[in-house]
Amino acid sequence: MALVVLFLVRYFSGELPPTPPEPLAAGVHRLVRVVDGDTLIFEPHATVRLIGVDTPETVKPEHAVEAYGPEATAFTREFLSGREARLSFDRERVDRFGRFLAYVWVDDRMLNEELLRAGLARWEAHFSYSQANKDRFRRAQQEAKREHLGIWSQGRALESVR
């Protein structure tokens, strides 16, 4: 009985994980929509969150649009203007919100890294993904910081980011 009550409490409080999405294979997929700088929807209507990067917010409910958020969204839209991209995955394939976690490629360029290099995203080191890509992303962010690009210009960078 206690387990049933606990389940019902967690269910109605929204604490249960979302239903896992239908499988999404690595490979080339057609873009349906850019939600914001780091969240995309690809056919077959799968929501994809970029691994290892966080762009400023533009569509988060009850949250102000952050500096450089619109620029990050525009960069992502332009980067994917061909409407197809290659998705590759790492250790964790789905996040706690039911979104696929992916590296998004157009030819030999990775969107995740290019957002960092342009100063339009922050590197997220604390998640579980390949050390090689963590090193790659750290270098890209350092490059943007050195050049004072995007979020690293005009003192807008968050102090918690290293």
DSSP file (Angstrom, degrees, kcal/mol; ACC not computed):
  #  RESIDUE AA STRUCTURE BP1 BP2  ACC     N-H-->O    O-->H-N    N-H-->O    O-->H-N    TCO  KAPPA ALPHA  PHI   PSI    X-CA   Y-CA   Z-CA
    1    1 A M     >        0   0    0      0, 0.0     4,-2.3     0, 0.0     5,-0.2   0.000 360.0 360.0 360.0 -43.1    0.0    0.0    0.0
    2    2 A A  H  >  +     0   0    0      1,-0.2     4,-2.5     2,-0.2     5,-0.2   0.871 360.0  52.9 -61.5 -36.8    2.8    2.4    0.9
    3    3 A L  H  > S+     0   0    0      2,-0.2     4,-2.6     1,-0.2    -1,-0.2   0.882 107.9  50.5 -66.0 -38.2    4.4    1.8   -2.5
    4    4 A V  H  > S+     0   0    0      2,-0.2     4,-2.7     1,-0.2    -2,-0.2   0.930 111.6  47.5 -64.7 -45.5    1.2    2.6   -4.3
    5    5 A V  H  X S+     0   0    0     -4,-2.3     4,-2.6     2,-0.2    -2,-0.2   0.926 112.5  49.6 -61.4 -45.4    0.8    5.9   -2.4
    6    6 A L  H  X S+     0   0    0     -4,-2.5     4,-2.6     1,-0.2     5,-0.2   0.918 111.3  49.7 -60.2 -44.0    4.5    6.8   -3.1
    7    7 A F  H  X S+     0   0    0     -4,-2.6     4,-2.9     1,-0.2    -2,-0.2   0.938 111.8  47.8 -59.6 -47.8    4.0    6.1   -6.8
    8    8 A L  H  X S+     0   0    0     -4,-2.7     4,-2.6     2,-0.2     5,-0.2   0.894 111.7  50.0 -62.8 -40.6    0.8    8.2   -6.9
    9    9 A V  H  X S+     0   0    0     -4,-2.6     4,-1.4     1,-0.2     6,-0.2   0.947 114.9  43.6 -61.9 -48.3    2.5   11.1   -5.1
   10   10 A R  H  X>S+     0   0    0     -4,-2.6     5,-1.9     2,-0.2     6,-0.9   0.876 113.6  52.5 -65.0 -37.8    5.5   11.0   -7.5
   11   11 A Y  H ><5S+     0   0    0     -4,-2.9     3,-0.9    -5,-0.2    -2,-0.2   0.949 113.8  40.7 -63.3 -49.9    3.3   10.6  -10.5
   12   12 A F  H 3<5S+     0   0    0     -4,-2.6    -1,-0.2     1,-0.2    -2,-0.2   0.686 112.2  55.8 -77.4 -17.0    1.1   13.6   -9.7
   13   13 A S  H 3<5S-     0   0    0     -4,-1.4    -1,-0.2    -5,-0.2    -2,-0.2   0.508 111.8-117.7 -89.7  -4.0    4.0   15.7   -8.6
   14   14 A G  T <<5S+     0   0    0     -3,-0.9    -3,-0.2    -4,-0.5    -2,-0.1   0.652  78.3 125.1  80.7  14.8    5.8   15.2  -11.9
   15   15 A E      < +     0   0    0     -5,-1.9    -4,-0.2    -6,-0.2    -5,-0.1   0.607  43.2  96.5 -84.7 -11.4    8.8   13.4  -10.4
   16   16 A L  S    S-     0   0    0     -6,-0.9     3,-0.1    -5,-0.2    -9,-0.0  -0.529  86.1-104.2 -76.8 145.7    8.5   10.3  -12.5
   17   17 A P        -     0   0    0      0, 0.0    80,-0.1     0, 0.0    -1,-0.1  -0.319  42.7 -99.7 -65.5 152.6   10.8   10.2  -15.5
   18   18 A P        -     0   0    0      0, 0.0    80,-0.1     0, 0.0    79,-0.0  -0.255  48.0 -83.9 -67.8 160.9    9.1   10.8  -18.9
   19   19 A T        -     0   0    0      1,-0.1    -3,-0.0    -3,-0.1     0, 0.0  -0.462  56.7-102.2 -61.9 131.9    8.2    7.9  -21.1
   20   20 A P        -     0   0    0      0, 0.0    -1,-0.1     0, 0.0    79,-0.0  -0.305  40.6-117.2 -58.2 139.2   11.3    7.0  -23.1
   21   21 A P        -     0   0    0      0, 0.0     3,-0.1     0, 0.0    25,-0.1  -0.239  38.1 -82.5 -71.1 165.5   11.0    8.3  -26.7
   22   22 A E        -     0   0    0      1,-0.1     0, 0.0     0, 0.0     0, 0.0  -0.382  65.7 -83.5 -61.7 147.6   11.0    6.1  -29.7
   23   23 A P        -     0   0    0      0, 0.0     2,-0.5     0, 0.0    -1,-0.1  -0.208  41.2-157.5 -56.7 143.8   14.5    5.0  -30.7
   24   24 A L        -     0   0    0     -3,-0.1     2,-0.2    22,-0.0     0, 0.0  -0.990  12.5-141.4-124.7 120.3   16.5    7.5  -32.8
   25   25 A A        -     0   0    0     -2,-0.5    62,-0.2     1,-0.1     2,-0.1  -0.477  21.4-105.8 -82.4 149.9   19.3    6.0  -34.8
   26   26 A A  S    S+     0   0    0     -2,-0.2     2,-0.3    60,-0.1    62,-0.2  -0.416  79.5  69.0 -63.8 149.7   22.6    7.7  -35.4
   27   27 A G  E    S-A   87   0A   0     60,-2.1    60,-3.1    -2,-0.1     2,-0.3  -0.878  89.3 -19.9 134.4-166.5   22.9    9.0  -39.0
   28   28 A V  E     +A   86   0A   0     -2,-0.3     2,-0.3    58,-0.3    58,-0.2  -0.614  58.4 175.4 -84.7 132.0   21.5   11.7  -41.2
   29   29 A H  E     -A   85   0A   0     56,-2.9    56,-2.3    -2,-0.3     2,-0.4  -0.965  31.2-114.2-135.1 150.6   18.1   13.2  -40.2
   30   30 A R  E     -A   84   0A   0     -2,-0.3    13,-2.7    54,-0.2    54,-0.3  -0.711  32.4-122.2 -86.3 132.1   16.0   16.0  -41.6
   31   31 A L  E     +D   42   0B   0     52,-3.2    11,-0.3    -2,-0.4     3,-0.1  -0.547  28.0 179.0 -72.5 133.2   15.6   19.1  -39.3
   32   32 A V  E     -     0   0B   0      9,-3.3     2,-0.3     1,-0.4    10,-0.2   0.804  64.7 -17.0 -96.4 -46.9   12.0   19.9  -38.5
   33   33 A R  E     -D   41   0B   0      8,-1.9     8,-2.8    50,-0.0     2,-0.6  -0.987  49.2-127.9-162.2 146.2   12.6   22.9  -36.3
   34   34 A V  E     -D   40   0B   0     -2,-0.3     6,-0.2     6,-0.2     3,-0.1  -0.905  22.1-176.6 -94.2 118.6   15.2   24.8  -34.2
   35   35 A V  E     -     0   0B   0      4,-2.0     2,-0.2    -2,-0.6     5,-0.2   0.933  65.9 -40.0 -80.0 -51.1   13.6   25.3  -30.7
   36   36 A D  E >  S-D   39   0B   0      3,-1.8     3,-0.7    36,-0.1    -1,-0.3  -0.833  83.5 -60.6-156.2-165.8   16.6   27.4  -29.4
   37   37 A G  T 3  S+     0   0    0     19,-0.4    20,-0.1    -2,-0.2    78,-0.1   0.792 132.2  23.6 -60.7 -30.7   20.4   27.3  -29.7
   38   38 A D  T 3  S+     0   0    0     18,-0.1    12,-2.4    17,-0.1     2,-0.4   0.285 111.9  72.3-121.4  10.4   20.9   23.9  -28.1
   39   39 A T  E <   +DE  36  49B   0     -3,-0.7    -4,-2.0    10,-0.2    -3,-1.8  -0.993  55.0 168.8-133.0 129.7   17.5   22.1  -28.7
   40   40 A L  E     -DE  34  48B   0      8,-2.9     8,-3.4    -2,-0.4     2,-0.5  -0.884  28.0-135.7-135.2 159.9   16.3   20.9  -32.1
   41   41 A I  E     -DE  33  47B   0     -8,-2.8    -9,-3.3    -2,-0.3    -8,-1.9  -0.986  25.8-179.8-122.0 124.2   13.6   18.7  -33.5
   42   42 A F  E  >  -DE  31  46B   0      4,-2.6     4,-3.7    -2,-0.5   -11,-0.2  -0.833  36.7 -57.9-115.9 155.4   14.5   16.2  -36.2
   43   43 A E  T  4 S+     0   0    0    -13,-2.7   -13,-0.1     1,-0.3   -11,-0.0  -0.494 121.6  45.3 -63.0 140.4   12.3   13.7  -38.0
   44   44 A P  T  4 S-     0   0    0      0, 0.0    -1,-0.3     0, 0.0    -2,-0.0  -0.349 126.6 -89.3 -92.1  72.2   10.6   11.6  -36.8
   45   45 A H  T  4 S+     0   0    0      1,-0.2     2,-0.5    -3,-0.1    -2,-0.2   0.901  75.1 158.1  58.2  47.9    9.6   14.4  -34.5
   46   46 A A  E  <  -E   42   0B   0     -4,-3.7    -4,-2.6   -25,-0.1     2,-0.5  -0.876  38.9-134.4-103.1 128.8   12.4   13.6  -32.0
   47   47 A T  E     -E   41   0B   0     -2,-0.5    53,-2.9    -6,-0.2     2,-0.4  -0.709  24.0-165.3 -84.0 128.4   13.6   16.4  -29.7
   48   48 A V  E     -Ef  40 100B   0     -8,-3.4    -8,-2.9    -2,-0.5     2,-0.4  -0.957   9.3-163.1-120.6 129.9   17.4   16.5  -29.6
   49   49 A R  E     -Ef  39 101B   0     51,-3.8    53,-2.0    -2,-0.4   -10,-0.2  -0.938  30.9-112.9-109.1 132.1   19.5   18.4  -27.0
   50   50 A L  E >   - f   0 102B   0    -12,-2.4     3,-0.7    -2,-0.4     2,-0.3  -0.426  32.2-120.3 -66.2 133.9   23.2   19.1  -27.8
   51   51 A I  T 3  S+     0   0    0     51,-2.1    53,-0.1     1,-0.2    -1,-0.1  -0.554  85.3   3.6 -73.5 134.5   25.6   17.2  -25.6
   52   52 A G  T 3  S+     0   0    0     -2,-0.3    72,-2.8     1,-0.1     2,-0.3   0.452 108.8  87.8  79.5   3.0   28.1   19.2  -23.5
   53   53 A V  E <   -H  123   0C   0     -3,-0.7     2,-0.4    70,-0.2    70,-0.2  -0.961  50.4-163.0-135.2 153.5   26.9   22.7  -24.3
   54   54 A D  E     -H  122   0C   0     68,-1.9    68,-2.4    -2,-0.3     3,-0.1  -0.962  10.7-160.8-136.5 116.8   24.4   25.2  -22.9
   55   55 A T        -     0   0    0     -2,-0.4    66,-0.2    66,-0.2    14,-0.1  -0.611  38.4 -84.3 -92.5 157.6   23.2   28.2  -24.9
   56   56 A P        -     0   0    0      0, 0.0   -19,-0.4     0, 0.0   -18,-0.1  -0.281  57.3 -97.1 -58.8 146.4   21.5   31.2  -23.2
   57   57 A E        +     0   0    0      1,-0.1     9,-2.8     7,-0.1    12,-0.2  -0.316  50.4 155.6 -70.4 143.8   17.8   30.8  -22.8
   58   58 A T  S    S+     0   0    0      7,-0.2    -1,-0.1    11,-0.1     7,-0.1   0.483  78.9  26.7-134.3 -24.0   15.2   32.1  -25.2
   59   59 A V  S    S+     0   0    0      5,-0.1     6,-0.1     2,-0.1     3,-0.1   0.294  76.8 131.5-127.7   9.2   12.1   29.9  -24.7
   60   60 A K    >   -     0   0    0      4,-0.1     3,-1.3     1,-0.1    -3,-0.0  -0.498  65.7-108.0 -69.7 126.2   12.2   28.6  -21.2
   61   61 A P  T 3  S+     0   0    0      0, 0.0    -1,-0.1     0, 0.0     3,-0.1  -0.218  98.2   4.9 -56.3 140.3    8.8   29.2  -19.5
   62   62 A E  T 3  S+     0   0    0      1,-0.2     2,-0.4    -3,-0.1    -2,-0.1   0.814 108.7 111.7  55.5  35.1    8.8   31.9  -16.9
   63   63 A H    <   -     0   0    0     -3,-1.3    -1,-0.2    -5,-0.1     3,-0.1  -0.998  69.1-117.7-139.8 131.5   12.4   32.8  -17.7
   64   64 A A        -     0   0    0     -2,-0.4     2,-0.4     1,-0.1    -4,-0.1  -0.278  38.3 -96.6 -66.1 152.4   13.6   36.0  -19.4
   65   65 A V        -     0   0    0     -7,-0.1    -7,-0.2    -6,-0.1     2,-0.2  -0.578  48.1-135.0 -67.4 126.9   15.4   35.8  -22.7
   66   66 A E    >   -     0   0    0     -9,-2.8     3,-2.3    -2,-0.4    -1,-0.1  -0.513  26.4 -84.4 -89.0 154.5   19.1   35.8  -21.9
   67   67 A A  T 3  S+     0   0    0      1,-0.3    -1,-0.1    -2,-0.2    84,-0.1  -0.291 115.9  11.8 -54.6 135.8   21.8   37.9  -23.6
   68   68 A Y  T 3> S+     0   0    0     -3,-0.1     4,-2.0    82,-0.1    -1,-0.3   0.430  94.3 114.1  71.3   2.9   23.1   36.2  -26.7
   69   69 A G  H <> S+     0   0    0     -3,-2.3     4,-2.3   -12,-0.2   -32,-0.2   0.952  77.8  45.8 -64.9 -49.7   20.2   33.7  -26.7
   70   70 A P  H  > S+     0   0    0      0, 0.0     4,-2.5     0, 0.0    -1,-0.2   0.881 112.9  51.9 -61.1 -35.7   18.7   35.0  -29.9
   71   71 A E  H  > S+     0   0    0      2,-0.2     4,-2.5     1,-0.2    -2,-0.2   0.892 108.8  50.0 -66.5 -38.9   22.1   35.0  -31.5
   72   72 A A  H  X S+     0   0    0     -4,-2.0     4,-2.4     2,-0.2    -1,-0.2   0.907 111.7  48.5 -65.3 -41.2   22.7   31.4  -30.5
   73   73 A T  H  X S+     0   0    0     -4,-2.3     4,-2.5     2,-0.2    -2,-0.2   0.922 112.5  48.0 -63.9 -43.9   19.4   30.4  -31.9
   74   74 A A  H  X S+     0   0    0     -4,-2.5     4,-2.6     2,-0.2    -2,-0.2   0.894 110.5  52.3 -64.0 -39.8   20.1   32.2  -35.2
   75   75 A F  H  X S+     0   0    0     -4,-2.5     4,-2.9     2,-0.2    -2,-0.2   0.933 111.0  47.0 -60.6 -46.8   23.6   30.6  -35.3
   76   76 A T  H  X S+     0   0    0     -4,-2.4     4,-1.9     2,-0.2    -2,-0.2   0.915 112.1  50.3 -62.0 -43.8   22.0   27.2  -35.0
   77   77 A R  H  < S+     0   0    0     -4,-2.5    -2,-0.2     1,-0.2    -1,-0.2   0.928 114.3  44.1 -60.0 -46.2   19.4   27.9  -37.6
   78   78 A E  H >< S+     0   0    0     -4,-2.6     3,-1.7     1,-0.2    -2,-0.2   0.910 110.6  54.5 -66.3 -42.9   22.0   29.2  -40.1
   79   79 A F  H 3< S+     0   0    0     -4,-2.9     3,-0.3     1,-0.3    -1,-0.2   0.864 115.3  40.2 -58.5 -37.2   24.4   26.2  -39.3
   80   80 A L  T >< S+     0   0    0     -4,-1.9     3,-2.5    -5,-0.2    -1,-0.3   0.060  75.8 124.7-100.5  24.1   21.6   23.8  -40.1
   81   81 A S  T <   +     0   0    0     -3,-1.7    -1,-0.2     1,-0.3    -2,-0.1   0.709  65.4  66.6 -61.0 -19.7   20.2   25.7  -43.1
   82   82 A G  T 3  S-     0   0    0     -3,-0.3    -1,-0.3     2,-0.2    -2,-0.1   0.614 102.4-134.1 -75.0 -11.1   20.6   22.6  -45.3
   83   83 A R  S <  S+     0   0    0     -3,-2.5   -52,-3.2     1,-0.1     2,-0.4   0.444  75.8  83.8  72.0   4.0   17.9   21.0  -43.2
   84   84 A E  E     +A   30   0A   0    -54,-0.3     2,-0.3   -42,-0.0   -54,-0.2  -0.994  50.6 168.6-132.0 145.1   19.8   17.7  -42.8
   85   85 A A  E     -A   29   0A   0    -56,-2.3   -56,-2.9    -2,-0.4     2,-0.5  -0.980  34.3-114.2-148.4 157.5   22.4   16.8  -40.2
   86   86 A R  E     -AB  28 105A   0     19,-2.7    19,-3.0    -2,-0.3     2,-0.4  -0.840  29.6-154.7 -95.9 129.7   24.2   13.8  -39.0
   87   87 A L  E     +AB  27 104A   0    -60,-3.1   -60,-2.1    -2,-0.5     2,-0.3  -0.860  13.3 179.7-104.4 137.0   23.5   12.8  -35.4
   88   88 A S  E     - B   0 103A   0     15,-2.1    15,-3.0    -2,-0.4     2,-0.2  -0.964  12.5-147.9-132.1 155.1   25.9   10.8  -33.3
   89   89 A F        -     0   0    0     -2,-0.3    13,-0.1    13,-0.2     2,-0.1  -0.680   7.4-162.3-121.3 169.0   25.5    9.8  -29.7
   90   90 A D        -     0   0    0      2,-0.5    39,-0.1    11,-0.4    -1,-0.1  -0.309  55.8 -49.3-127.9-150.1   27.6    9.1  -26.6
   91   91 A R  S    S+     0   0    0     -2,-0.1     2,-0.5    37,-0.1    38,-0.1   0.947 125.0  46.1 -59.6 -54.8   27.2    7.3  -23.3
   92   92 A E        +     0   0    0     36,-0.8    -2,-0.5     1,-0.1    -1,-0.1  -0.810  62.2 179.8 -93.6 125.3   23.8    8.8  -22.3
   93   93 A R        +     0   0    0     -2,-0.5     8,-2.3     1,-0.2     2,-0.4   0.716  68.2  34.4 -96.9 -23.4   21.3    8.8  -25.2
   94   94 A V  B    S-G  100   0B   0      6,-0.3     6,-0.2   -46,-0.1    -1,-0.2  -0.995  71.9-142.5-136.3 137.3   18.3   10.4  -23.4
   95   95 A D    >   -     0   0    0      4,-2.7     3,-2.0    -2,-0.4    -2,-0.0  -0.296  41.0 -88.8 -90.6-178.5   18.2   13.1  -20.7
   96   96 A R  T 3  S+     0   0    0      1,-0.3    -1,-0.1     2,-0.1    -2,-0.0   0.606 126.5  56.1 -68.3 -11.1   15.8   13.4  -17.7
   97   97 A F  T 3  S-     0   0    0      2,-0.1    -1,-0.3   -80,-0.1     3,-0.1   0.355 120.4-105.3 -99.7   4.1   13.3   15.3  -19.9
   98   98 A G  S <  S+     0   0    0     -3,-2.0     2,-0.3     1,-0.3   -51,-0.2   0.619  75.4 137.3  84.0  12.5   13.1   12.6  -22.5
   99   99 A R        -     0   0    0    -53,-0.1    -4,-2.7   -79,-0.0    -1,-0.3  -0.696  58.1-113.9 -91.3 145.1   15.3   14.5  -25.1
  100  100 A F  E     -fG  48  94B   0    -53,-2.9   -51,-3.8    -2,-0.3     2,-0.6  -0.561  24.4-138.8 -72.9 140.9   17.9   12.7  -27.1
  101  101 A L  E     +f   49   0B   0     -8,-2.3   -11,-0.4    -2,-0.2     2,-0.3  -0.910  39.3 156.1-103.0 121.6   21.4   13.8  -26.4
  102  102 A A  E     -f   50   0B   0    -53,-2.0   -51,-2.1    -2,-0.6     2,-0.5  -0.955  49.0-123.7-146.5 158.9   23.5   14.2  -29.5
  103  103 A Y  E     -B   88   0A   0    -15,-3.0   -15,-2.1    -2,-0.3     2,-0.5  -0.898  35.8-147.9 -94.3 134.9   26.4   15.7  -31.4
  104  104 A V  E     -B   87   0A   0     -2,-0.5     7,-3.3   -17,-0.2     8,-0.4  -0.937  16.7-170.5-115.1 122.1   25.0   17.4  -34.5
  105  105 A W  E     -BC  86 110A   0    -19,-3.0   -19,-2.7    -2,-0.5     2,-0.4  -0.874  21.3-172.5-116.4 140.8   27.3   17.4  -37.6
  106  106 A V  E >  S- C   0 109A   0      3,-2.5     3,-2.1    -2,-0.4     2,-0.2  -0.970  78.5 -45.1-125.6 115.4   27.1   19.2  -40.9
  107  107 A D  T 3  S-     0   0    0     -2,-0.4   -21,-0.1     1,-0.3    -2,-0.0  -0.476 124.0 -26.0  56.9-123.1   29.9   17.8  -43.1
  108  108 A D  T 3  S+     0   0    0     -2,-0.2     2,-0.4    -3,-0.1    -1,-0.3   0.253 118.0  98.0-103.6  13.5   32.9   17.7  -40.8
  109  109 A R  E <   -C  106   0A   0     -3,-2.1    -3,-2.5     4,-0.0     2,-0.6  -0.870  62.8-145.6-106.1 134.0   31.8   20.5  -38.5
  110  110 A M  E  >  -C  105   0A   0     -2,-0.4     4,-2.4    -5,-0.2    -5,-0.2  -0.863   4.2-150.3-100.4 122.4   30.1   19.8  -35.1
  111  111 A L  H  > S+     0   0    0     -7,-3.3     4,-2.4    -2,-0.6     5,-0.2   0.894  96.0  59.3 -56.0 -43.9   27.4   22.3  -34.1
  112  112 A N  H  > S+     0   0    0     -8,-0.4     4,-1.2     1,-0.2    -1,-0.2   0.929 112.1  39.3 -51.8 -50.3   28.1   21.7  -30.4
  113  113 A E  H  > S+     0   0    0      1,-0.2     4,-2.7     2,-0.2    -1,-0.2   0.879 112.2  55.9 -69.2 -40.2   31.7   22.8  -30.8
  114  114 A E  H  X S+     0   0    0     -4,-2.4     4,-1.8     1,-0.2    -1,-0.2   0.855 103.7  54.4 -66.1 -34.7   31.0   25.7  -33.2
  115  115 A L  H  <>S+     0   0    0     -4,-2.4     5,-2.7     2,-0.2     6,-0.5   0.913 111.4  45.9 -62.4 -41.5   28.6   27.3  -30.8
  116  116 A L  H ><5S+     0   0    0     -4,-1.2     3,-1.6    -5,-0.2     5,-0.2   0.932 110.7  52.1 -64.6 -46.0   31.3   27.3  -28.1
  117  117 A R  H 3<5S+     0   0    0     -4,-2.7    -1,-0.2     1,-0.3    -2,-0.2   0.816 109.0  50.9 -61.7 -31.5   33.9   28.6  -30.6
  118  118 A A  T 3<5S-     0   0    0     -4,-1.8    -1,-0.3    -5,-0.2    -2,-0.2   0.498 115.6-115.5 -83.7  -4.3   31.6   31.5  -31.5
  119  119 A G  T < 5S+     0   0    0     -3,-1.6    32,-3.2    -4,-0.3    33,-0.2   0.761  84.9 117.1  76.6  24.4   31.0   32.4  -27.8
  120  120 A L  S   <S+     0   0    0     -5,-2.7     2,-0.3    30,-0.2    -4,-0.2   0.240  70.0  36.8-110.1  12.4   27.4   31.5  -28.0
  121  121 A A  S    S-     0   0    0     -6,-0.5     2,-0.4    -5,-0.2   -66,-0.2  -0.979  71.3-124.5-154.6 161.3   27.4   28.6  -25.5
  122  122 A R  E     -H   54   0C   0    -68,-2.4   -68,-1.9    -2,-0.3     2,-0.3  -0.894  32.5-114.4-108.8 142.3   29.0   27.5  -22.2
  123  123 A W  E     -H   53   0C   0     -2,-0.4     2,-0.7   -70,-0.2   -70,-0.2  -0.573  21.1-150.9 -76.0 134.7   30.8   24.2  -21.9
  124  124 A E        +     0   0    0    -72,-2.8     3,-0.4    -2,-0.3    13,-0.1  -0.896  23.0 167.9-110.5 101.9   29.2   21.6  -19.6
  125  125 A A        +     0   0    0     -2,-0.7     4,-0.2     1,-0.2    -1,-0.1   0.673  62.5  73.9 -86.5 -18.8   31.9   19.4  -18.2
  126  126 A H  S    S+     0   0    0      2,-0.1    -1,-0.2   -74,-0.0     2,-0.1   0.549  77.7  88.6 -81.4  -6.8   29.8   17.7  -15.4
  127  127 A F  S    S-     0   0    0     -3,-0.4     2,-1.0     1,-0.1   -76,-0.0  -0.470  88.1-100.1 -88.1 164.7   27.8   15.4  -17.7
  128  128 A S  S    S+     0   0    0     -2,-0.1   -36,-0.8   -38,-0.0     2,-0.3  -0.724  70.6 117.5 -89.8 100.0   28.9   11.9  -18.8
  129  129 A Y        -     0   0    0     -2,-1.0     5,-0.1    -4,-0.2   -39,-0.0  -0.937  69.8 -50.6-152.2 173.3   30.3   12.1  -22.3
  130  130 A S     >  -     0   0    0     -2,-0.3     4,-2.1     1,-0.1     5,-0.1  -0.071  37.0-138.5 -57.3 139.2   33.6   11.3  -23.9
  131  131 A Q  H  > S+     0   0    0      1,-0.2     4,-2.7     2,-0.2     5,-0.2   0.857 103.9  60.2 -62.2 -36.0   36.7   12.9  -22.4
  132  132 A A  H  > S+     0   0    0      1,-0.2     4,-2.1     2,-0.2    -1,-0.2   0.917 108.6  42.9 -60.2 -42.8   38.0   13.6  -25.9
  133  133 A N  H  > S+     0   0    0      2,-0.2     4,-2.9     1,-0.2    -1,-0.2   0.847 110.2  56.2 -73.7 -32.5   35.0   15.8  -26.6
  134  134 A K  H  X S+     0   0    0     -4,-2.1     4,-2.6     2,-0.2    -2,-0.2   0.937 110.6  45.5 -59.5 -44.9   35.2   17.4  -23.2
  135  135 A D  H  X S+     0   0    0     -4,-2.7     4,-2.3     2,-0.2    -2,-0.2   0.914 113.0  50.3 -63.4 -43.0   38.8   18.4  -24.1
  136  136 A R  H  X S+     0   0    0     -4,-2.1     4,-2.0    -5,-0.2    -2,-0.2   0.918 113.2  45.5 -60.5 -45.5   37.7   19.6  -27.5
  137  137 A F  H  X S+     0   0    0     -4,-2.9     4,-2.4     2,-0.2    -2,-0.2   0.887 110.0  54.1 -68.4 -39.5   34.8   21.7  -26.0
  138  138 A R  H  X S+     0   0    0     -4,-2.6     4,-2.5    -5,-0.2    -2,-0.2   0.926 110.0  47.8 -59.8 -44.8   37.1   23.2  -23.3
  139  139 A R  H  X S+     0   0    0     -4,-2.3     4,-2.2     2,-0.2    -1,-0.2   0.899 110.6  51.3 -63.0 -41.4   39.5   24.3  -26.0
  140  140 A A  H  X S+     0   0    0     -4,-2.0     4,-1.9     2,-0.2    -1,-0.2   0.907 111.8  46.8 -63.7 -41.5   36.8   25.8  -28.1
  141  141 A Q  H  X S+     0   0    0     -4,-2.4     4,-2.5     2,-0.2    -2,-0.2   0.910 110.3  52.7 -67.1 -41.5   35.4   27.8  -25.1
  142  142 A Q  H  X S+     0   0    0     -4,-2.5     4,-2.6     1,-0.2    -2,-0.2   0.893 107.8  52.7 -59.6 -39.6   38.9   29.0  -24.1
  143  143 A E  H  X S+     0   0    0     -4,-2.2     4,-1.8     2,-0.2    -1,-0.2   0.921 110.1  46.9 -61.6 -45.6   39.4   30.2  -27.6
  144  144 A A  H  X>S+     0   0    0     -4,-1.9     5,-2.4     2,-0.2     4,-0.5   0.886 112.0  51.1 -64.8 -39.2   36.1   32.2  -27.5
  145  145 A K  H ><5S+     0   0    0     -4,-2.5     3,-1.1     1,-0.2    -2,-0.2   0.933 108.8  50.7 -63.1 -45.8   37.1   33.6  -24.1
  146  146 A R  H 3<5S+     0   0    0     -4,-2.6    -1,-0.2     1,-0.3    -2,-0.2   0.874 114.7  43.8 -58.8 -37.6   40.5   34.7  -25.3
  147  147 A E  H 3<5S-     0   0    0     -4,-1.8    -1,-0.3    -5,-0.2    -2,-0.2   0.471 108.0-127.3 -87.0  -3.0   38.8   36.5  -28.3
  148  148 A H  T <<5 +     0   0    0     -3,-1.1     2,-0.3    -4,-0.5    -3,-0.2   0.919  48.9 169.2  55.4  48.2   36.1   38.0  -26.0
  149  149 A L    > < -     0   0    0     -5,-2.4     3,-2.6     3,-0.1    -1,-0.2  -0.658  45.4 -37.5 -93.4 146.7   33.3   36.6  -28.3
  150  150 A G  G >  S+     0   0    0      1,-0.3     3,-2.1    -2,-0.3     6,-0.2  -0.116 134.4  12.0  51.2-121.3   29.6   36.5  -27.5
  151  151 A I  G 3  S+     0   0    0    -32,-3.2    -1,-0.3     1,-0.3     5,-0.1   0.661 126.6  61.8 -64.3 -15.1   28.9   35.7  -23.9
  152  152 A W  G <  S+     0   0    0     -3,-2.6     3,-0.3   -33,-0.2    -1,-0.3   0.340  90.6  88.1 -93.1   6.3   32.5   36.3  -23.1
  153  153 A S  S X  S+     0   0    0     -3,-2.1     3,-1.9     1,-0.2     4,-0.1  -0.679  88.6  12.4 -99.6 158.4   32.4   40.0  -24.2
  154  154 A Q  T 3  S-     0   0    0      1,-0.3    -1,-0.2    -2,-0.3    -2,-0.1   0.739 122.2 -70.6  52.5  31.9   31.4   43.0  -22.2
  155  155 A G  T 3  S+     0   0    0     -3,-0.3    -1,-0.3     1,-0.1    -3,-0.1   0.726  99.3 128.1  65.3  22.9   31.6   41.2  -18.8
  156  156 A R    <   +     0   0    0     -3,-1.9    -4,-0.2    -6,-0.2    -2,-0.1   0.581  35.1 112.5 -87.9  -9.6   28.4   39.1  -19.5
  157  157 A A  S    S-     0   0    0     -4,-0.1     2,-0.3     1,-0.1    -5,-0.1  -0.291  74.1-111.6 -66.2 146.8   30.0   35.7  -18.8
  158  158 A L    >   -     0   0    0      1,-0.1     3,-1.3     2,-0.0    -1,-0.1  -0.603  16.0-138.2 -76.5 136.7   28.7   33.8  -15.7
  159  159 A E  T 3  S+     0   0    0     -2,-0.3    -1,-0.1     1,-0.3    -2,-0.1   0.771  99.2  66.3 -65.7 -26.3   31.3   33.6  -13.0
  160  160 A S  T 3  S+     0   0    0      2,-0.0     2,-0.4    -3,-0.0    -1,-0.3   0.640  83.9  88.8 -73.3 -11.8   30.4   29.9  -12.3
  161  161 A V    <         0   0    0     -3,-1.3   -37,-0.1     1,-0.1    -4,-0.0  -0.723 360.0 360.0 -88.2 132.8   31.7   28.9  -15.7
  162  162 A R              0   0    0     -2,-0.4    -1,-0.1   -39,-0.2    -2,-0.0   0.381 360.0 360.0-119.5 360.0   35.4   28.0  -15.9
